[in-house]
Amino acid sequence: MTRRALEHTAKVMRPYLDRGLPVIGVEPSCTVMLNSEATELSPNPDLARLAQATVPFSEFIVPRIKEQVDAGTIVPGDVSALTQVHCHEKSLGDPSQSAQLLDALGVDEEHIATGCCGLAGNWGFEKGHAEVSMGLGER
């Protein structure tokens, strides 16, 4: 089922890939899956092209934001934020891109001391996990 869904996605995306358009992944789990796991599930050449064209949102937007800051179009703030890096972005992605985006916007970032939010995948939705999930989220 997963293989079929991925191959269908690659087929639907073919016209956009033919035009050389980037595929911007907004959700880190999906981006990581398309970049690395999808091609392990299917040898479809369009899926390989899709993997190659997929970039995380922060990686795509950071250079554009920096250009706007340098041009004075965007004025960085003076803000502090407590952040949590997405689990997939931390394990297989590149969280430095998100940090660069926040930095360019004038956000002084501090990462939470713990890692898991308790909601990744279906964890937060399965019976029996609610108490643990809430405990993790409340930290």
DSSP file (Angstrom, degrees, kcal/mol; ACC not computed):
  #  RESIDUE AA STRUCTURE BP1 BP2  ACC     N-H-->O    O-->H-N    N-H-->O    O-->H-N    TCO  KAPPA ALPHA  PHI   PSI    X-CA   Y-CA   Z-CA
    1    1 A M     >        0   0    0      0, 0.0     4,-2.4     0, 0.0     5,-0.2   0.000 360.0 360.0 360.0 -47.3    0.0    0.0    0.0
    2    2 A T  H  >  +     0   0    0      1,-0.2     4,-2.6     2,-0.2     5,-0.2   0.923 360.0  51.2 -62.4 -44.4    2.7    2.5    0.9
    3    3 A R  H  > S+     0   0    0      1,-0.2     4,-2.5     2,-0.2    -1,-0.2   0.914 110.6  48.7 -59.6 -43.9    4.7    1.7   -2.2
    4    4 A R  H  > S+     0   0    0      1,-0.2     4,-2.4     2,-0.2    -1,-0.2   0.917 111.0  50.2 -62.8 -43.1    1.6    2.2   -4.4
    5    5 A A  H  X S+     0   0    0     -4,-2.4     4,-2.3     1,-0.2    -2,-0.2   0.908 112.0  47.5 -62.7 -42.2    0.9    5.5   -2.7
    6    6 A L  H  X S+     0   0    0     -4,-2.6     4,-2.5     2,-0.2    -2,-0.2   0.917 112.1  48.9 -65.5 -43.4    4.5    6.7   -3.2
    7    7 A E  H  X S+     0   0    0     -4,-2.5     4,-2.0     2,-0.2    -2,-0.2   0.869 111.3  50.5 -65.7 -35.9    4.5    5.7   -6.8
    8    8 A H  H  X S+     0   0    0     -4,-2.4     4,-2.6     2,-0.2    -1,-0.2   0.920 109.7  50.9 -65.7 -43.3    1.2    7.4   -7.4
    9    9 A T  H  X S+     0   0    0     -4,-2.3     4,-2.3     1,-0.2    -2,-0.2   0.921 109.7  50.1 -59.1 -44.6    2.6   10.6   -5.8
   10   10 A A  H  X S+     0   0    0     -4,-2.5     4,-1.0     1,-0.2    -1,-0.2   0.892 110.5  50.3 -61.7 -39.9    5.6   10.5   -8.0
   11   11 A K  H >< S+     0   0    0     -4,-2.0     3,-0.6     1,-0.2    -2,-0.2   0.923 111.5  47.4 -64.3 -44.8    3.4   10.1  -11.1
   12   12 A V  H 3< S+     0   0    0     -4,-2.6     4,-0.3     1,-0.2    -1,-0.2   0.863 114.5  47.7 -63.7 -36.2    1.2   13.1  -10.1
   13   13 A M  H >X S+     0   0    0     -4,-2.3     4,-2.4    -5,-0.2     3,-0.9   0.613  84.5  95.9 -81.4 -12.5    4.4   15.1   -9.4
   14   14 A R  H <X S+     0   0    0     -4,-1.0     4,-2.8    -3,-0.6     5,-0.2   0.864  81.0  51.9 -49.2 -47.9    6.1   14.2  -12.7
   15   15 A P  H 3> S+     0   0    0      0, 0.0     4,-0.9     0, 0.0    -1,-0.3   0.868 113.0  46.0 -60.4 -33.6    4.9   17.3  -14.6
   16   16 A Y  H <4>S+     0   0    0     -3,-0.9     5,-2.1    -4,-0.3     4,-0.2   0.871 112.5  49.5 -75.1 -37.4    6.3   19.6  -11.9
   17   17 A L  H ><5S+     0   0    0     -4,-2.4     3,-1.5     1,-0.2    -1,-0.2   0.886 106.6  56.9 -66.8 -38.1    9.5   17.6  -11.7
   18   18 A D  H 3<5S+     0   0    0     -4,-2.8    -1,-0.2     1,-0.3    -2,-0.2   0.809 104.7  52.9 -61.6 -29.6    9.8   17.9  -15.5
   19   19 A R  T 3<5S-     0   0    0     -4,-0.9    -1,-0.3    -5,-0.2    -2,-0.2   0.503 116.5-117.5 -83.1  -4.7    9.6   21.7  -15.1
   20   20 A G  T < 5 +     0   0    0     -3,-1.5    -3,-0.2    -4,-0.2    -2,-0.1   0.692  57.8 158.8  78.2  19.0   12.5   21.6  -12.6
   21   21 A L      < -     0   0    0     -5,-2.1    -1,-0.2     1,-0.1     2,-0.2  -0.502  40.5-120.7 -76.7 142.6   10.4   22.9   -9.7
   22   22 A P        -     0   0    0      0, 0.0     2,-0.6     0, 0.0    32,-0.2  -0.508  15.5-134.8 -75.5 151.9   11.5   22.3   -6.1
   23   23 A V  E     -a   54   0A   0     30,-2.3    32,-2.8    27,-0.2     2,-0.7  -0.951  20.8-151.4-106.4 115.1    9.2   20.3   -3.8
   24   24 A I  E     -a   55   0A   0     -2,-0.6     2,-0.6    30,-0.2    30,-0.1  -0.789   2.7-150.1 -97.5 115.2    9.2   22.2   -0.5
   25   25 A G  E     +a   56   0A   0     30,-3.0    32,-2.5    -2,-0.7    33,-0.2  -0.733  16.9 178.8 -86.4 119.7    8.6   20.0    2.5
   26   26 A V  S    S+     0   0    0     -2,-0.6    -1,-0.2    30,-0.2    32,-0.1   0.806  70.5  58.6 -88.1 -32.8    6.8   21.8    5.3
   27   27 A E  S >> S-     0   0    0      1,-0.1     4,-2.3    30,-0.0     3,-0.5  -0.881  76.4-145.2-103.4 119.9    6.6   18.8    7.6
   28   28 A P  H 3> S+     0   0    0      0, 0.0     4,-2.7     0, 0.0     5,-0.3   0.821  96.9  55.8 -55.1 -37.1    9.9   17.3    8.6
   29   29 A S  H 3> S+     0   0    0      1,-0.2     4,-2.1     2,-0.2     5,-0.1   0.928 111.9  43.3 -62.3 -43.2    8.6   13.7    8.8
   30   30 A C  H <> S+     0   0    0     -3,-0.5     4,-2.6     2,-0.2     5,-0.2   0.907 113.9  50.9 -67.9 -41.8    7.3   13.9    5.2
   31   31 A T  H  X S+     0   0    0     -4,-2.3     4,-2.6     2,-0.2    -2,-0.2   0.930 112.0  46.2 -62.5 -46.5   10.4   15.6    3.9
   32   32 A V  H  X>S+     0   0    0     -4,-2.7     4,-2.4     2,-0.2     5,-1.0   0.898 112.1  52.2 -62.4 -41.4   12.7   13.0    5.5
   33   33 A M  I  <>S+     0   0    0     -4,-2.1     5,-2.9    -5,-0.3     6,-0.3   0.934 113.3  43.1 -62.2 -45.9   10.5   10.2    4.1
   34   34 A L  I  <5S+     0   0    0     -4,-2.6     5,-0.2     1,-0.2    -2,-0.2   0.880 115.7  49.8 -68.4 -37.0   10.6   11.6    0.6
   35   35 A N  I  <5S-     0   0    0     -4,-2.6    -2,-0.2    -5,-0.2    -1,-0.2   0.869 134.5  -4.0 -69.3 -37.4   14.4   12.4    0.8
   36   36 A S  I  <5S+     0   0    0     -4,-2.4     4,-0.5    -5,-0.2    -3,-0.2   0.758 126.7  48.5-128.2 -45.2   15.5    9.0    2.0
   37   37 A E  I >><S+     0   0    0     -5,-1.0     4,-0.9     1,-0.2     3,-0.8   0.844 100.3  63.7 -77.4 -33.2   13.0    6.4    2.9
   38   38 A A  H >><S+     0   0    0     -5,-2.9     4,-1.1     1,-0.3     3,-0.9   0.895 100.9  50.9 -60.4 -42.6   10.8    6.5   -0.3
   39   39 A T  H 34 S+     0   0    0     -6,-0.3    -1,-0.3     1,-0.3    -2,-0.2   0.705 104.4  58.8 -72.4 -17.1   13.6    5.4   -2.6
   40   40 A E  H <4 S+     0   0    0     -3,-0.8    -1,-0.3    -4,-0.5    -2,-0.2   0.732 107.4  48.1 -76.9 -22.7   14.3    2.4   -0.3
   41   41 A L  H << S+     0   0    0     -4,-0.9    -2,-0.2    -3,-0.9    -1,-0.2   0.669 122.7  20.5 -91.1 -19.2   10.7    1.3   -0.8
   42   42 A S     <  -     0   0    0     -4,-1.1    -1,-0.2     2,-0.1   -38,-0.0  -0.988  54.1-147.9-153.0 138.8   10.5    1.6   -4.6
   43   43 A P        +     0   0    0      0, 0.0     5,-0.1     0, 0.0    -4,-0.1   0.325  52.1 141.9 -85.5   8.9   13.0    1.7   -7.5
   44   44 A N     >  -     0   0    0      1,-0.2     4,-1.6     2,-0.1     3,-0.4  -0.283  49.7-144.1 -54.8 124.0   10.7    4.0   -9.5
   45   45 A P  H  > S+     0   0    0      0, 0.0     4,-2.0     0, 0.0    -1,-0.2   0.833  99.7  55.4 -63.5 -32.0   12.8    6.6  -11.3
   46   46 A D  H  > S+     0   0    0      1,-0.2     4,-2.3     2,-0.2     5,-0.1   0.846 105.1  53.4 -68.5 -31.0   10.2    9.3  -10.8
   47   47 A L  H  > S+     0   0    0     -3,-0.4     4,-2.5     2,-0.2    -1,-0.2   0.879 107.0  51.4 -68.5 -37.8   10.4    8.7   -7.1
   48   48 A A  H  X S+     0   0    0     -4,-1.6     4,-2.1     2,-0.2    -2,-0.2   0.899 110.5  48.9 -64.4 -39.8   14.1    9.1   -7.2
   49   49 A R  H  X S+     0   0    0     -4,-2.0     4,-1.9     2,-0.2    -2,-0.2   0.898 110.4  51.1 -65.3 -40.0   13.6   12.4   -9.0
   50   50 A L  H  X S+     0   0    0     -4,-2.3     4,-1.2     2,-0.2    -2,-0.2   0.916 109.4  50.2 -63.0 -43.1   11.0   13.5   -6.4
   51   51 A A  H  < S+     0   0    0     -4,-2.5     3,-0.4     1,-0.2    -1,-0.2   0.910 111.3  49.1 -59.8 -42.6   13.5   12.6   -3.6
   52   52 A Q  H  < S+     0   0    0     -4,-2.1    -1,-0.2     1,-0.2    -2,-0.2   0.835 112.8  47.3 -66.6 -33.3   16.2   14.7   -5.3
   53   53 A A  H  < S+     0   0    0     -4,-1.9   -30,-2.3    -5,-0.1     2,-0.4   0.617  89.5 100.3 -85.3 -13.4   13.8   17.7   -5.8
   54   54 A T  E  <  +a   23   0A   0     -4,-1.2   -30,-0.2    -3,-0.4    -4,-0.0  -0.611  45.8 171.3 -83.7 126.6   12.5   17.7   -2.2
   55   55 A V  E     -a   24   0A   0    -32,-2.8   -30,-3.0    -2,-0.4     2,-0.0  -0.970  37.2-103.3-129.7 146.6   14.0   20.3    0.2
   56   56 A P  E  >  -a   25   0A   0      0, 0.0     4,-2.0     0, 0.0     5,-0.2  -0.379  32.7-117.5 -65.3 147.8   12.9   21.3    3.7
   57   57 A F  H  > S+     0   0    0    -32,-2.5     4,-2.7     1,-0.2     5,-0.2   0.907 113.8  51.7 -51.2 -48.0   11.1   24.6    3.9
   58   58 A S  H  > S+     0   0    0      1,-0.2     4,-2.3   -33,-0.2    -1,-0.2   0.891 108.3  50.8 -63.2 -38.5   13.8   26.2    6.1
   59   59 A E  H  4 S+     0   0    0      1,-0.2    -1,-0.2    -3,-0.2    -2,-0.2   0.878 114.3  45.2 -64.9 -36.5   16.5   25.2    3.6
   60   60 A F  H  < S+     0   0    0     -4,-2.0     4,-0.5     1,-0.1    -2,-0.2   0.895 119.3  39.2 -71.3 -40.9   14.5   26.7    0.8
   61   61 A I  H  X S+     0   0    0     -4,-2.7     4,-2.6    -5,-0.2     5,-0.3   0.758  94.6  79.0 -88.3 -25.7   13.6   29.9    2.6
   62   62 A V  H  X S+     0   0    0     -4,-2.3     4,-2.7     1,-0.2     5,-0.2   0.907  95.5  46.4 -53.9 -50.4   16.7   30.9    4.5
   63   63 A P  H  > S+     0   0    0      0, 0.0     4,-1.9     0, 0.0    -1,-0.2   0.887 114.0  49.5 -61.9 -35.2   18.6   32.4    1.6
   64   64 A R  H  > S+     0   0    0     -4,-0.5     4,-1.8    -3,-0.2    -2,-0.2   0.886 111.7  47.6 -69.7 -39.3   15.6   34.4    0.5
   65   65 A I  H  X S+     0   0    0     -4,-2.6     4,-2.5     2,-0.2     5,-0.2   0.926 110.6  51.9 -66.1 -44.4   15.0   35.7    4.1
   66   66 A K  H  X S+     0   0    0     -4,-2.7     4,-2.8    -5,-0.3    -2,-0.2   0.887 107.8  52.5 -60.7 -38.3   18.7   36.6    4.4
   67   67 A E  H  X S+     0   0    0     -4,-1.9     4,-1.9    -5,-0.2    -1,-0.2   0.919 110.9  47.4 -60.5 -43.7   18.5   38.5    1.1
   68   68 A Q  H  X>S+     0   0    0     -4,-1.8     5,-1.7     2,-0.2     6,-1.5   0.866 112.2  49.1 -68.3 -36.9   15.5   40.5    2.4
   69   69 A V  H ><5S+     0   0    0     -4,-2.5     3,-1.1     4,-0.2    -2,-0.2   0.938 111.8  49.0 -65.9 -46.3   17.2   41.2    5.7
   70   70 A D  H 3<5S+     0   0    0     -4,-2.8    -2,-0.2     1,-0.3    -1,-0.2   0.844 111.7  49.8 -61.7 -33.4   20.3   42.4    3.8
   71   71 A A  H 3<5S-     0   0    0     -4,-1.9    -1,-0.3    -5,-0.2    -2,-0.2   0.567 114.2-118.9 -81.7  -8.4   18.2   44.6    1.6
   72   72 A G  T <<5S+     0   0    0     -3,-1.1    -3,-0.2    -4,-0.5    -2,-0.1   0.513  83.9 117.4  83.5   4.4   16.4   46.1    4.6
   73   73 A T  S   <S+     0   0    0     -5,-1.7     2,-0.5    -6,-0.2    -4,-0.2   0.853  78.3  40.1 -71.8 -34.9   13.0   44.8    3.5
   74   74 A I  S    S-     0   0    0     -6,-1.5    -2,-0.3    -9,-0.2    -1,-0.2  -0.968  76.5-154.6-115.3 128.7   12.8   42.6    6.6
   75   75 A V        -     0   0    0     -2,-0.5    -6,-0.1    -3,-0.1    -5,-0.0  -0.905  23.1-124.9-103.2 117.5   13.9   44.0    9.9
   76   76 A P        -     0   0    0      0, 0.0    30,-0.3     0, 0.0    29,-0.1  -0.253  24.9-131.4 -60.0 146.6   15.0   41.3   12.3
   77   77 A G        -     0   0    0     28,-2.7     2,-0.3     2,-0.0     0, 0.0  -0.120  10.0-122.9 -83.8-173.6   13.3   41.3   15.7
   78   78 A D        +     0   0    0      2,-0.1     2,-0.3    29,-0.0    29,-0.2  -0.714  59.1 141.3-131.8  78.6   14.8   41.1   19.1
   79   79 A V  E     -b  107   0B   0     27,-2.0    29,-3.9    -2,-0.3     2,-0.4  -0.908  42.0-147.2-129.1 146.3   13.0   38.1   20.4
   80   80 A S  E     -b  108   0B   0     -2,-0.3     2,-0.4    27,-0.2    29,-0.2  -0.904  21.7-178.6-109.8 144.3   13.8   35.1   22.5
   81   81 A A  E     -b  109   0B   0     27,-2.4    29,-2.5    -2,-0.4     2,-0.6  -1.000  26.9-138.7-145.0 142.4   12.1   31.7   21.9
   82   82 A L  E     -b  110   0B   0     -2,-0.4     2,-0.3    27,-0.2    29,-0.2  -0.894  37.4-173.8 -95.6 123.1   12.2   28.3   23.5
   83   83 A T  E     -b  111   0B   0     27,-2.8    29,-2.6    -2,-0.6     2,-0.4  -0.805  24.2-151.1-123.3 160.0   12.2   25.8   20.6
   84   84 A Q        -     0   0    0     -2,-0.3     2,-0.3    27,-0.2    31,-0.1  -0.991  21.9-133.3-128.9 122.7   11.9   22.0   20.1
   85   85 A V        -     0   0    0     -2,-0.4     5,-0.1    27,-0.1     2,-0.0  -0.562  33.1-105.7 -74.4 135.2   13.6   20.5   17.1
   86   86 A H     >  -     0   0    0     -2,-0.3     4,-2.5     1,-0.1     5,-0.2  -0.357  27.1-123.1 -60.5 138.2   11.3   18.0   15.3
   87   87 A C  H  > S+     0   0    0      1,-0.2     4,-2.4     2,-0.2     5,-0.2   0.882 110.7  45.1 -53.8 -45.7   12.4   14.4   16.0
   88   88 A H  H  >>S+     0   0    0      1,-0.2     4,-2.7     2,-0.2     5,-1.3   0.872 112.0  52.1 -69.2 -35.9   12.8   13.5   12.3
   89   89 A E  H  45S+     0   0    0      3,-0.2    -1,-0.2     1,-0.2    -2,-0.2   0.878 112.9  46.2 -65.6 -36.5   14.6   16.7   11.6
   90   90 A K  H  <5S+     0   0    0     -4,-2.5    -2,-0.2     4,-0.1    -1,-0.2   0.911 119.9  37.3 -71.6 -42.9   17.0   16.0   14.5
   91   91 A S  H  <5S+     0   0    0     -4,-2.4    -2,-0.2    -5,-0.2    -3,-0.2   0.883 139.8   3.7 -82.2 -38.8   17.7   12.3   13.6
   92   92 A L  T  <5S+     0   0    0     -4,-2.7    -3,-0.2    -5,-0.2    -2,-0.1   0.551 119.6  60.4-124.9 -12.9   17.8   12.4    9.8
   93   93 A G  S   <S-     0   0    0     -5,-1.3    -4,-0.1    -4,-0.2     0, 0.0   0.018  86.7 -95.9 -99.7-153.3   17.4   16.0    8.7
   94   94 A D    >   -     0   0    0      1,-0.1     3,-1.5    -2,-0.0     4,-0.5  -0.802  28.9-178.4-133.1  90.6   19.4   19.2    9.3
   95   95 A P  T 3> S+     0   0    0      0, 0.0     4,-1.8     0, 0.0     3,-0.2   0.641  73.8  80.0 -66.7 -11.8   18.0   21.2   12.2
   96   96 A S  H 3> S+     0   0    0      1,-0.2     4,-2.3     2,-0.2     5,-0.1   0.808  85.3  60.6 -65.6 -26.7   20.7   23.9   11.6
   97   97 A Q  H <> S+     0   0    0     -3,-1.5     4,-2.0     2,-0.2    -1,-0.2   0.925 104.9  46.7 -65.6 -43.6   18.6   25.3    8.7
   98   98 A S  H  > S+     0   0    0     -4,-0.5     4,-2.2     1,-0.2    -1,-0.2   0.894 111.8  51.8 -64.2 -38.7   15.7   26.0   11.0
   99   99 A A  H  X S+     0   0    0     -4,-1.8     4,-2.5     1,-0.2    -1,-0.2   0.896 108.3  51.4 -64.0 -39.8   18.1   27.6   13.5
  100  100 A Q  H  X S+     0   0    0     -4,-2.3     4,-2.6     2,-0.2    -1,-0.2   0.877 108.1  52.6 -64.8 -37.5   19.5   29.8   10.7
  101  101 A L  H  X S+     0   0    0     -4,-2.0     4,-1.5     2,-0.2    -2,-0.2   0.944 111.4  45.2 -63.3 -47.9   16.0   30.9    9.7
  102  102 A L  H  <>S+     0   0    0     -4,-2.2     5,-2.9     1,-0.2    -2,-0.2   0.910 113.1  51.3 -62.0 -42.0   15.2   32.0   13.3
  103  103 A D  H ><5S+     0   0    0     -4,-2.5     3,-1.7     1,-0.2    -1,-0.2   0.919 107.1  52.7 -61.6 -44.4   18.6   33.7   13.6
  104  104 A A  H 3<5S+     0   0    0     -4,-2.6    -1,-0.2     1,-0.3    -2,-0.2   0.824 108.9  51.1 -61.5 -30.7   18.1   35.6   10.4
  105  105 A L  T 3<5S-     0   0    0     -4,-1.5   -28,-2.7    -5,-0.2    -1,-0.3   0.396 123.6-105.2 -88.2   3.5   14.7   36.9   11.7
  106  106 A G  T < 5 +     0   0    0     -3,-1.7   -27,-2.0   -30,-0.3     2,-0.6   0.774  69.5 147.8  82.1  27.0   16.4   38.0   15.0
  107  107 A V  E   < -b   79   0B   0     -5,-2.9     2,-0.9   -29,-0.2    -1,-0.3  -0.865  42.0-146.7-100.2 120.0   15.1   35.2   17.2
  108  108 A D  E     -b   80   0B   0    -29,-3.9   -27,-2.4    -2,-0.6     2,-0.3  -0.764  28.3-154.0 -83.9 107.3   17.5   34.2   20.0
  109  109 A E  E     -b   81   0B   0     -2,-0.9     2,-0.4   -29,-0.2   -27,-0.2  -0.655  21.2-176.8 -95.0 136.9   16.7   30.5   20.1
  110  110 A E  E     -b   82   0B   0    -29,-2.5   -27,-2.8    -2,-0.3     2,-0.2  -0.997  22.4-136.2-127.2 127.2   17.1   28.2   23.1
  111  111 A H  E     -b   83   0B   0     -2,-0.4   -27,-0.2   -29,-0.2   -29,-0.0  -0.558  26.5-106.5 -81.1 144.1   16.3   24.5   22.7
  112  112 A I        -     0   0    0    -29,-2.6   -27,-0.1    -2,-0.2    -1,-0.1  -0.338  26.4-123.5 -63.2 153.1   14.3   22.7   25.3
  113  113 A A  S    S+     0   0    0     -3,-0.1     2,-0.2   -29,-0.0    -1,-0.1   0.759  91.7  59.5 -73.8 -24.5   16.4   20.4   27.4
  114  114 A T  S    S-     0   0    0      1,-0.1    -2,-0.1    25,-0.1     3,-0.0  -0.556  70.8-147.2-102.1 170.1   14.4   17.3   26.6
  115  115 A G        +     0   0    0     -2,-0.2     2,-0.3     1,-0.1    -1,-0.1   0.903  63.6  66.9-104.0 -52.2   13.7   15.8   23.2
  116  116 A C        -     0   0    0      1,-0.1    -1,-0.1   -30,-0.1   -30,-0.1  -0.534  43.8-167.8 -89.0 137.8   10.4   14.1   22.7
  117  117 A C        -     0   0    0     -2,-0.3    -1,-0.1    21,-0.0    20,-0.1   0.633  41.4-126.1 -90.0 -16.0    7.0   15.9   22.6
  118  118 A G  S    S+     0   0    0     18,-0.2    19,-0.1    19,-0.1    18,-0.1   0.543  89.3  87.7  85.9   7.2    5.2   12.6   22.8
  119  119 A L        +     0   0    0      4,-0.1     5,-0.3     5,-0.1     6,-0.1   0.452  50.0 129.4-117.3  -2.1    3.1   13.2   19.7
  120  120 A A  S >  S-     0   0    0      3,-0.1     3,-1.7     2,-0.1     4,-0.3  -0.187  76.8 -19.2 -59.7 145.5    5.2   11.9   16.8
  121  121 A G  T 3  S-     0   0    0      1,-0.3     3,-0.3     2,-0.1     4,-0.0  -0.279 125.4 -34.6  58.3-139.1    3.5    9.5   14.4
  122  122 A N  T >> S+     0   0    0      1,-0.2     3,-1.9     2,-0.1     4,-1.3   0.376 109.5 107.0 -95.3   4.5    0.4    7.9   15.8
  123  123 A W  G X4 S+     0   0    0     -3,-1.7     3,-0.7     1,-0.3    -1,-0.2   0.895  79.1  47.6 -50.0 -50.5    1.8    7.8   19.3
  124  124 A G  G 34 S+     0   0    0     -5,-0.3    -1,-0.3    -4,-0.3    -2,-0.1   0.574 114.2  48.6 -71.9  -8.1   -0.3   10.6   20.7
  125  125 A F  G <4 S+     0   0    0     -3,-1.9    -1,-0.2    -6,-0.1    -2,-0.2   0.595  87.1  98.0-107.0 -14.1   -3.5    9.0   19.1
  126  126 A E  S X< S-     0   0    0     -4,-1.3     3,-1.6    -3,-0.7     4,-0.3  -0.501  82.1-102.5 -80.2 144.0   -3.2    5.4   20.2
  127  127 A K  T 3  S+     0   0    0      1,-0.2    -1,-0.1    -2,-0.2    -2,-0.1  -0.327 106.4  29.7 -59.1 142.2   -5.1    4.1   23.2
  128  128 A G  T 3  S+     0   0    0     -3,-0.1    -1,-0.2     1,-0.0     4,-0.2   0.327 103.9  79.2  91.4  -7.9   -3.0    3.7   26.3
  129  129 A H    <>  +     0   0    0     -3,-1.6     4,-3.3    -6,-0.1     5,-0.3   0.534  61.4  93.7-106.6  -9.1   -0.5    6.5   25.4
  130  130 A A  H  > S+     0   0    0     -4,-0.3     4,-2.8     1,-0.2     5,-0.2   0.886  86.2  47.2 -55.7 -46.0   -2.5    9.6   26.4
  131  131 A E  H  > S+     0   0    0      2,-0.2     4,-2.2     1,-0.2    -1,-0.2   0.931 117.0  42.4 -65.0 -46.0   -1.1    9.9   29.9
  132  132 A V  H  > S+     0   0    0     -4,-0.2     4,-2.5     2,-0.2     5,-0.2   0.931 114.8  51.6 -64.6 -45.1    2.5    9.5   28.8
  133  133 A S  H  X S+     0   0    0     -4,-3.3     4,-2.6     1,-0.2    -2,-0.2   0.917 111.3  46.7 -59.0 -45.5    2.0   11.8   25.8
  134  134 A M  H  X S+     0   0    0     -4,-2.8     4,-2.2    -5,-0.3    -1,-0.2   0.897 110.8  53.1 -63.9 -40.3    0.4   14.5   28.0
  135  135 A G  H  X S+     0   0    0     -4,-2.2     4,-0.7    -5,-0.2    -2,-0.2   0.906 111.2  45.9 -61.2 -42.8    3.3   14.2   30.5
  136  136 A L  H >< S+     0   0    0     -4,-2.5     3,-0.9     1,-0.2    -2,-0.2   0.932 114.0  48.5 -64.9 -45.8    5.9   14.6   27.7
  137  137 A G  H 3< S+     0   0    0     -4,-2.6    -2,-0.2     1,-0.2    -1,-0.2   0.822 107.2  55.7 -64.4 -32.2    4.0   17.5   26.3
  138  138 A E  H 3<        0   0    0     -4,-2.2    -1,-0.2     1,-0.3    -2,-0.2   0.628 360.0 360.0 -77.7 -14.2    3.6   19.3   29.6
  139  139 A R    <<        0   0    0     -3,-0.9    -1,-0.3    -4,-0.7    -2,-0.1   0.562 360.0 360.0 -59.0 360.0    7.3   19.3   30.3
